[in-house]
Amino acid sequence: MKINELCAQTCAALKGKPHQIAAVRAHELLAVLPGWEFGSGEGDIRKQFKFPDFVHALAFVNALGWIAEQQNHHPDLELGWGRVLVRFSTHDVGGLSMNDFICAAKVEALSGN
């Protein structure tokens, strides 16, 4: 799968372990997301984005928030001066789901990468 194919998808409401992505599939999907990595224990995917100042980082967070609302899939965010750490996991499935990779691809498109 290519990043543009992920980006074109829409998140679905998911609940329960049957919607968790298998580890092999998660590694395949992560490979198409530049700079993204697994968090501790592969329970989330994350990437830190760099910006020239706080205002640009905040603008990125606000735009990302709009995407999250549209997809009804919300990341954990850490905002600091010139940086934003984005972490996706699907709490309702207890790990990673396809929604995490779809939203990560949309964040990549937002960032211009």
Summary of the structure (lengths in Angstrom):
residues: 113
radius of gyration: 13.3
end to end distance: 16.9
largest distance: 41.5
contacts: 341
relative contact order: 0.26
helix: 48%
strand: 19%
